[in-house]
Amino acid sequence: QVQLVESGGGLVQAGGSLRLSCVASGRTFSQYRMGWFRQAPGREREVVAAISRSGATTYYTDSVKGRFTISRDNAKNTVYLQMNSLKSEDTAVYYCAADPQYSDSVGIREYSYRYWGQGTQVTVSS
């Protein structure tokens, strides 16, 4: 069982930056691929970014490419999402997700992930 706790959300003006963090419990964090998803009001949850176990492979949805960066520190059991040049359409609840994997691959579907955090609200004012 893995518990995920997100932090770093908040209210920011358009064009600003936030860094989300997700800390995982347990001693096997390096065996998990990680992802960040978001859900805006009235919309389905969607993938934002994903990272493989080693961090060698990353994925970004088109709308955040060049603005967001996913990274991980396996020594700290933490995955990050650096969000720059924020737009009002980035407003959503952001969720961290984890899934144990033997391969060094990324997952971009909800069903690819077994464990989920409670979410952190990001609000971008225009």
N, C-alpha and C positions, 0 to 999 in steps of 0.2 A: 504494500500500500504506500502510495506517495501522496503527500499533501503539498499543495502549491499555494503560495501566498503572494499576491500581487501588491505592488505599491507604486507610487509616483504619479498617479492620476491627479487631475485637478482642472482648474479653469485657466485658460490662457487665451491671449488675443491672437487673431489670425497673423501668421508670419512668425509666431513664437515657437519655442521648443519645449519639449518635455522628455524625460527619460523614465520609462517604466522598468521596474525590476520584478522579477519573480523568483522567489527562493523556494527550493524544493527540500523536503525532508528526506532523510535516508542517506545511505552511504554509496549508492550506486548511480548517482546523477549522470555520470559519464556514459552510462549504458542507455540513456534515454534520448530520443530525438525530441525536440521541443518546437512549439509553435505559438504564435500570437494570433488570436482571432478577435473580431470585434462584431458587435451587434448594435446597430442604430435603431431608434424607435420605429416600429412598423416594418422593419426589414429583417431578413434572415441573417443568421450569423455567417460571417465570411472570414476566410483566411486573410491575414495581413502579411505575415512573414513566417518562415520556418527555418530551422537550422538542424543539421545532422549532429550525431553524437560527438564527433570530433570538432565540429565547427567548420570543417573544410567545405561543406556544401550549404548554400543558403538559397532561399526562394523568397521572392517578393511579388505581391500582386501588382498589377500594372499601375494602379492609381497611387502607389506610394514609392515606386522606384525613383531613386535619386534623392528622396527626402527622408526615408526611414532606414535605419540600420539595425539588424539583429545581431547579437553577439552573445557569447556565453563564457563563463568562468567556471570550469568544472571543479576547481579547488574550493570555490565558494558556493557551489550548488546553486548558481544563479544564472538566469538568462535575462538579457536586457533588450529593450526596444528603444533606441534613440529616435525621436521624432522631431524633425526640423521642418521649417516652412509650413507649419500647420495651417489647415484650411477648415472652414466651417463644416465641410462634409466629412471631416475626420472625427466629428463628434460621435461618440459611441461608448458603450461599455467594452473594455478590452479584457480579454481572457487569455490566460496562459494555459497551455496544454502540454502534456507529456505522454510519451509512449515508449516502452522498452523495445529495443531493436538490436538484432545481431548485426545488421548491416549498417553502413554509414550513409543512410539515405534520409531524405526529407519527406514529410507527409504534408499534403495540402488539403486534405479532406477532414471533416469533423470525425468521421468514423475511423480515421487513422490514429486517433488519440484515445487512450484509456482514462487518463486522469485530467481533471480540470480544476482551475482555481475558481474563486468566487467572483472575480472580476473587479476592475477599477474603472471609475467613470472618468472619461476625458471629454471636456467641453471646450470647444473653440468658438470664441465670440468674434463676430465679423465687425 
